């Protein structure tokens, strides 16, 4: 989802295909605000998150992305082990209140602005299947805009769209992010994100590219009310 230096040095296409079959949702990051760039080839990511909902919940993500011409597609899987508070909430909402929840996401990203100038734009469409939900299918549509300040190694990008789940009213999705790259293999990203009326969050992430073969990311975030601190770590492998 966030910026990457687009290094793809692995040439093991069979391994890339295997990884994508089990996990192919973001562009080298589990950050919420998506950037307008598309993957040049293939990426495979494994991640762990401490979600915002409560401190007893653990989340594991497996995701990957591949290029198809000038656009990209992805397939991702998310597994959550719920804490006691989330189990009670699921029961109140007449959902499966077991200890675990899974979600699969399938999506595409289409570049809208193909000029090589500082401005970039894209459209992202994602379909999500919530395995334990009585209404399992949800969809989100995002417009993405980015601006590259090359002289300062600074990128600004924003998301605006909606999230639709079952018969509920569409929820506004909005986010802004800033990415600073002090070197070719390091970057800091800060973001503010809104996915629902009660979900306003911020996060700071550090990305470190190692030998142009894989990327490590560490993030720390919270909701704007400061009641749900979370930590995340993931690794992304690049293929060509």
C-alpha positions as CSV (number, residue, x, y, z in Angstrom):
1,X,0.0,0.0,0.0
2,X,2.7,2.4,0.7
3,X,5.8,3.5,-1.2
4,X,8.4,1.1,-2.4
5,X,11.6,1.6,-4.4
6,X,10.3,-1.1,-6.8
7,X,13.4,-3.4,-6.7
8,X,12.6,-6.8,-8.2
9,X,15.7,-9.0,-8.2
10,X,14.4,-12.5,-7.6
11,X,13.9,-14.4,-10.8
12,X,12.2,-17.5,-9.2
13,X,8.9,-17.3,-11.0
14,X,7.6,-20.7,-9.7
15,X,8.1,-19.6,-6.1
16,X,6.4,-16.3,-6.8
17,X,3.5,-18.1,-8.4
18,X,3.2,-20.5,-5.4
19,X,3.3,-17.6,-3.0
20,X,0.6,-15.7,-4.9
21,X,-1.7,-18.8,-5.0
22,X,-1.8,-18.9,-1.2
23,X,-1.8,-15.2,-0.5
24,X,-1.6,-12.6,-3.3
25,X,-3.5,-6.7,-0.7
26,X,-1.0,-4.1,-0.5
27,X,2.0,-2.6,-2.3
28,X,4.9,-3.5,0.0
29,X,3.2,-2.4,3.1
30,X,0.3,-3.0,5.5
31,X,-0.4,0.7,5.9
32,X,-4.0,1.8,5.4
33,X,-3.5,4.7,3.0
34,X,-2.7,3.3,-0.5
35,X,-0.3,5.1,-2.8
36,X,-1.0,5.5,-6.6
37,X,2.0,3.5,-7.9
38,X,1.5,0.0,-9.2
39,X,3.8,-3.0,-8.7
40,X,6.2,-3.6,-11.6
41,X,6.3,-7.3,-11.2
42,X,5.4,-9.4,-8.2
43,X,5.6,-9.0,-4.4
44,X,4.9,-11.5,-1.6
45,X,4.3,-10.2,2.0
46,X,4.0,-11.7,5.5
47,X,2.9,-9.5,8.3
48,X,1.8,-9.4,12.0
49,X,-0.3,-6.7,13.5
50,X,-1.6,-5.7,16.9
51,X,-5.0,-4.3,15.8
52,X,-6.6,-1.2,17.2
53,X,-9.7,-3.0,18.7
54,X,-8.0,-4.3,21.9
55,X,-4.6,-5.4,23.1
56,X,-5.5,-9.1,23.4
57,X,-6.1,-9.5,19.7
58,X,-3.5,-10.7,17.2
59,X,-3.6,-10.4,13.5
60,X,-1.6,-12.2,10.8
61,X,-1.6,-11.1,7.2
62,X,-0.4,-12.9,4.1
63,X,-0.6,-10.9,0.9
64,X,0.9,-10.4,-2.5
65,X,0.6,-8.3,-5.6
66,X,1.3,-8.9,-9.3
67,X,1.5,-6.7,-12.4
68,X,-0.8,-7.3,-15.3
69,X,0.2,-4.9,-18.1
70,X,-0.2,-1.4,-16.8
71,X,-2.4,-2.3,-13.8
72,X,-2.0,-4.6,-10.8
73,X,-4.2,-7.2,-9.0
74,X,-3.9,-8.7,-5.6
75,X,-5.2,-11.4,-3.4
76,X,-4.8,-11.3,0.4
77,X,-5.7,-13.3,3.5
78,X,-6.1,-12.0,7.1
79,X,-6.5,-14.0,10.3
80,X,-7.4,-12.5,13.6
81,X,-7.4,-14.2,17.0
82,X,-10.0,-12.2,18.9
83,X,-9.7,-11.0,22.5
84,X,-12.6,-11.3,24.9
85,X,-14.0,-7.8,24.2
86,X,-14.2,-8.5,20.5
87,X,-15.9,-11.9,21.0
88,X,-18.6,-10.3,23.1
89,X,-19.1,-7.7,20.4
90,X,-19.4,-10.3,17.7
91,X,-22.0,-12.1,19.8
92,X,-24.0,-8.9,20.2
93,X,-23.9,-8.4,16.4
94,X,-25.2,-12.0,15.9
95,X,-22.0,-13.1,14.3
96,X,-19.9,-16.1,15.0
97,X,-18.2,-15.4,18.3
98,X,-15.4,-17.9,18.0
99,X,-11.8,-17.1,18.8
100,X,-10.8,-16.5,15.2
101,X,-11.9,-14.5,12.2
102,X,-10.7,-14.7,8.6
103,X,-11.0,-12.4,5.7
104,X,-10.0,-12.7,2.0
105,X,-9.6,-9.8,-0.3
106,X,-9.4,-9.6,-4.1
107,X,-8.8,-6.3,-5.8
108,X,-7.3,-4.4,-8.7
109,X,-5.6,-1.0,-9.1
110,X,-5.8,0.9,-12.3
111,X,-3.5,3.9,-13.0
112,X,-5.5,6.9,-14.2
113,X,-2.7,9.4,-14.8
114,X,0.1,7.9,-16.9
115,X,2.3,11.0,-17.3
116,X,5.8,10.8,-15.8
117,X,5.4,14.2,-14.0
118,X,5.1,14.7,-10.3
119,X,1.3,14.0,-10.2
120,X,0.0,10.4,-10.1
121,X,-3.5,9.0,-9.7
122,X,-5.2,5.6,-9.6
123,X,-8.5,3.8,-8.9
124,X,-8.6,0.8,-6.6
125,X,-11.5,-1.6,-6.3
126,X,-11.5,-4.3,-3.6
127,X,-13.9,-7.1,-2.8
128,X,-13.7,-8.6,0.7
129,X,-15.1,-11.9,2.0
130,X,-15.6,-12.0,5.8
131,X,-15.7,-15.8,6.5
132,X,-17.6,-15.6,9.9
133,X,-20.0,-12.9,8.9
134,X,-23.7,-13.5,8.2
135,X,-23.3,-11.0,5.3
136,X,-19.8,-12.0,4.1
137,X,-19.2,-9.7,1.1
138,X,-18.1,-6.1,1.3
139,X,-16.6,-3.8,-1.3
140,X,-14.6,-0.6,-1.3
141,X,-13.8,1.8,-4.1
142,X,-10.9,4.3,-3.7
143,X,-9.6,7.2,-5.7
144,X,-5.9,7.7,-5.1
145,X,-3.9,10.9,-5.7
146,X,-0.1,11.4,-5.2
147,X,2.5,14.1,-5.6
148,X,6.2,13.6,-5.8
149,X,8.5,16.3,-4.5
150,X,11.7,14.9,-6.0
151,X,14.1,17.5,-4.8
152,X,13.1,16.9,-1.2
153,X,12.7,13.1,-1.6
154,X,9.1,13.6,-0.3
155,X,5.9,12.1,-1.4
156,X,2.3,13.1,-0.5
157,X,-0.7,11.0,-1.3
158,X,-4.4,10.7,-0.3
159,X,-7.3,8.3,-0.6
160,X,-11.0,9.1,-0.9
161,X,-13.8,6.6,-1.5
162,X,-16.4,4.5,0.2
163,X,-16.9,1.1,1.9
164,X,-20.1,-0.9,1.4
165,X,-21.1,-3.9,3.6
166,X,-24.4,-5.6,3.2
167,X,-27.4,-3.3,3.5
168,X,-25.6,-0.8,5.7
169,X,-25.1,2.8,4.5
170,X,-21.9,3.4,2.6
171,X,-19.0,4.5,4.9
172,X,-16.7,7.3,3.8
173,X,-13.0,6.3,3.4
174,X,-10.5,9.1,3.6
175,X,-6.8,9.2,4.3
176,X,-3.6,11.3,3.8
177,X,0.0,10.2,4.1
178,X,3.4,11.7,3.8
179,X,6.6,9.6,2.9
180,X,10.1,10.8,3.4
181,X,13.0,8.8,1.9
182,X,16.4,9.9,3.5
183,X,18.2,7.3,1.3
184,X,17.4,4.9,-1.5
185,X,16.9,2.0,1.0
186,X,15.1,3.7,3.9
187,X,11.8,5.5,4.2
188,X,9.5,7.0,7.0
189,X,5.8,7.1,6.4
190,X,3.1,8.9,8.5
191,X,-0.6,8.6,7.8
192,X,-4.0,9.5,9.1
193,X,-6.9,7.3,8.1
194,X,-10.7,7.1,8.4
195,X,-12.7,4.0,7.4
196,X,-15.8,4.5,9.5
197,X,-17.4,7.2,11.6
198,X,-15.9,5.7,14.8
199,X,-12.6,4.7,13.2
200,X,-10.0,7.5,12.9
201,X,-6.4,6.4,13.3
202,X,-2.9,7.4,12.7
203,X,0.3,5.5,12.2
204,X,4.1,6.0,11.7
205,X,6.1,3.4,9.9
206,X,9.8,2.8,9.1
207,X,10.6,0.8,5.9
208,X,14.1,-0.7,5.3
209,X,15.1,-2.2,1.9
210,X,17.7,-4.9,2.2
211,X,19.9,-5.7,-0.8
212,X,17.0,-4.8,-3.1
213,X,15.5,-8.3,-2.4
214,X,13.2,-7.8,0.5
215,X,11.8,-5.0,2.7
216,X,11.2,-4.9,6.4
217,X,8.6,-2.6,7.9
218,X,7.9,-1.7,11.5
219,X,4.9,0.5,12.4
220,X,3.3,2.0,15.5
221,X,-0.2,3.5,15.5
222,X,-3.2,4.5,17.6
223,X,-6.7,5.8,17.1
224,X,-7.0,9.6,17.4
225,X,-8.6,9.2,20.9
226,X,-5.4,7.4,22.0
227,X,-7.1,4.2,23.4
228,X,-5.8,1.4,21.2
229,X,-2.1,1.4,20.6
230,X,-0.9,-1.1,18.1
231,X,2.5,-2.4,16.8
232,X,3.1,-4.0,13.4
233,X,5.9,-5.8,11.6
234,X,6.1,-7.4,8.2
235,X,8.4,-8.5,5.5
236,X,8.0,-8.2,1.7
237,X,9.8,-10.3,-0.9
238,X,10.3,-8.9,-4.5
239,X,10.3,-11.1,-7.6
240,X,10.9,-10.3,-11.3
